[in-house]
């Protein structure tokens, strides 16, 4: 328990990098606002324990997030049934550096600046193998965003007021 507390504290204060990867099951993520700089988006496949999954790769150099909620469901646990894990961070103090998301879907309202479409993603150093087209954005702001996350990595993150809870039912953010 002490080790989990130390690791959780290190991630929450941005002293430890975080990496979230699931065995083919997505996390649902919601945020009330996202401000981001240095964004690259392109299609690719990502390897999970359940096999290759199609993905929208989203690379963000710097992100400021408000009212973050992540949830995932463990289905059919013995004696418990479905259980949902929630990670919530209220307010606008969540930041992330070198954030890379592989998502199944993303939706919300978006304002962007400095948009470049049709770039060769492999020339950006992000893709190995076949060539694919990419979108690059200098700066963006999004509101009321919902994301189905396959995997998430960040070089650093700051999560002030993180609360992790479970509920004995299937639910989402």
C-alpha positions as CSV (number, residue, x, y, z in Angstrom):
1,X,0.0,0.0,0.0
2,X,2.9,2.4,0.8
3,X,4.5,1.6,-2.6
4,X,1.2,2.4,-4.4
5,X,0.9,5.6,-2.5
6,X,4.4,6.7,-3.4
7,X,4.0,5.9,-7.1
8,X,0.5,7.6,-7.2
9,X,2.0,10.7,-5.5
10,X,4.9,10.8,-8.0
11,X,2.5,10.6,-10.9
12,X,0.1,13.2,-9.4
13,X,3.0,15.7,-8.8
14,X,4.5,15.1,-12.2
15,X,7.7,13.5,-10.9
16,X,7.1,10.2,-12.5
17,X,6.1,9.6,-16.1
18,X,2.8,7.8,-16.5
19,X,1.8,5.1,-18.9
20,X,-1.7,3.7,-19.2
21,X,-2.2,0.7,-21.6
22,X,-5.0,-1.8,-21.4
23,X,-5.5,-5.3,-22.7
24,X,-7.7,-4.2,-25.6
25,X,-10.3,-2.5,-23.4
26,X,-10.8,1.3,-23.7
27,X,-11.0,3.9,-21.0
28,X,-13.6,6.5,-21.5
29,X,-12.2,10.0,-20.9
30,X,-14.1,13.3,-20.5
31,X,-12.7,16.8,-20.0
32,X,-14.7,20.1,-19.8
33,X,-11.8,22.0,-21.6
34,X,-8.5,21.3,-23.2
35,X,-5.8,23.8,-24.3
36,X,-3.0,22.2,-26.3
37,X,0.1,23.2,-28.2
38,X,2.0,21.1,-30.8
39,X,-0.6,18.6,-31.9
40,X,-0.1,15.8,-34.5
41,X,-2.9,13.4,-35.5
42,X,-2.7,10.4,-37.8
43,X,-4.2,6.9,-38.2
44,X,-2.2,3.8,-37.2
45,X,-2.6,0.4,-35.6
46,X,-1.6,-0.1,-31.9
47,X,-0.7,-3.5,-30.3
48,X,-2.6,-4.5,-27.2
49,X,-2.9,-7.8,-25.4
50,X,-6.1,-8.4,-27.4
51,X,-4.2,-7.9,-30.7
52,X,-3.8,-5.1,-33.2
53,X,-6.4,-2.3,-33.0
54,X,-7.0,0.6,-35.4
55,X,-6.2,3.9,-33.7
56,X,-6.2,7.6,-34.1
57,X,-2.7,8.6,-32.8
58,X,-2.8,12.0,-31.1
59,X,0.6,13.5,-30.0
60,X,0.4,16.7,-27.9
61,X,3.5,18.6,-26.8
62,X,1.8,20.6,-24.0
63,X,-1.8,20.2,-22.6
64,X,-3.8,22.0,-20.0
65,X,-7.0,20.0,-19.0
66,X,-10.0,20.9,-16.9
67,X,-12.3,18.6,-15.0
68,X,-10.7,15.3,-16.1
69,X,-12.6,12.0,-15.7
70,X,-11.4,8.5,-16.8
71,X,-13.4,5.4,-16.4
72,X,-13.1,1.7,-17.4
73,X,-15.3,-1.3,-16.6
74,X,-14.1,-4.7,-15.4
75,X,-17.0,-7.0,-16.4
76,X,-18.1,-10.2,-14.8
77,X,-15.8,-10.3,-11.7
78,X,-16.5,-13.3,-9.5
79,X,-19.0,-12.4,-6.7
80,X,-19.0,-8.7,-7.7
81,X,-20.3,-8.6,-11.3
82,X,-19.3,-5.4,-13.2
83,X,-17.1,-2.9,-11.4
84,X,-16.1,0.5,-12.8
85,X,-12.9,2.3,-11.9
86,X,-12.9,6.1,-12.0
87,X,-10.0,8.5,-11.9
88,X,-11.2,12.1,-11.5
89,X,-9.3,15.4,-11.3
90,X,-11.5,18.4,-10.7
91,X,-10.7,22.0,-11.7
92,X,-8.3,23.3,-14.3
93,X,-4.9,22.5,-12.8
94,X,-4.1,19.3,-14.8
95,X,-1.2,19.5,-17.2
96,X,0.7,17.0,-19.4
97,X,3.9,17.1,-21.4
98,X,4.6,14.9,-24.4
99,X,1.2,13.3,-24.2
100,X,0.6,10.5,-26.7
101,X,-2.9,9.0,-27.0
102,X,-4.1,6.2,-29.1
103,X,-7.9,6.6,-29.3
104,X,-10.8,4.8,-30.9
105,X,-12.8,8.0,-31.1
106,X,-12.8,11.6,-30.0
107,X,-15.6,14.2,-30.1
108,X,-16.2,17.7,-28.9
109,X,-16.1,21.3,-30.0
110,X,-12.7,22.5,-31.3
111,X,-10.9,25.8,-32.2
112,X,-7.5,25.5,-33.9
113,X,-4.7,27.6,-35.3
114,X,-1.9,27.0,-37.7
115,X,-3.4,23.8,-39.3
116,X,-1.4,21.7,-41.8
117,X,-3.2,18.9,-43.6
118,X,-1.8,16.0,-45.7
119,X,1.6,15.9,-44.2
120,X,3.6,12.6,-44.5
121,X,3.4,11.2,-40.9
122,X,6.5,9.1,-41.4
123,X,8.5,12.3,-42.2
124,X,7.5,13.6,-38.7
125,X,9.2,10.6,-37.1
126,X,6.0,9.3,-35.6
127,X,5.2,6.3,-37.9
128,X,7.1,3.2,-38.9
129,X,6.2,1.1,-41.9
130,X,3.6,2.3,-44.4
131,X,3.2,6.0,-45.1
132,X,0.1,7.7,-43.9
133,X,-1.3,11.2,-44.0
134,X,-1.2,13.4,-40.9
135,X,-2.7,16.6,-39.6
136,X,-0.5,19.0,-37.6
137,X,-1.9,21.9,-35.5
138,X,0.1,24.5,-33.7
139,X,-2.5,25.4,-31.0
140,X,-6.0,24.3,-30.1
141,X,-8.7,24.7,-27.6
142,X,-11.6,22.2,-27.1
143,X,-14.6,22.1,-24.9
144,X,-16.7,19.2,-23.6
145,X,-14.6,16.5,-25.1
146,X,-15.2,12.7,-24.9
147,X,-12.4,10.3,-25.8
148,X,-12.3,6.5,-26.0
149,X,-8.7,5.8,-25.0
150,X,-6.8,2.7,-26.1
151,X,-3.5,3.7,-24.6
152,X,-2.0,6.9,-23.1
153,X,1.6,7.9,-22.3
154,X,3.0,11.1,-21.0
155,X,6.6,12.2,-20.2
156,X,5.2,14.2,-17.3
157,X,1.8,15.1,-15.8
158,X,0.6,17.2,-12.9
159,X,-2.8,16.1,-11.3
160,X,-3.9,18.2,-8.4
161,X,-6.8,16.7,-6.4
162,X,-6.7,13.2,-8.1
163,X,-9.4,10.8,-6.7
164,X,-9.5,7.2,-7.7
165,X,-12.7,5.3,-6.8
166,X,-14.6,2.1,-7.8
167,X,-18.3,1.5,-8.1
168,X,-20.0,-1.9,-8.1
169,X,-21.8,-1.4,-11.4
170,X,-21.2,-0.6,-15.0
171,X,-20.9,3.2,-15.4
172,X,-18.9,5.8,-17.2
173,X,-17.8,9.5,-16.9
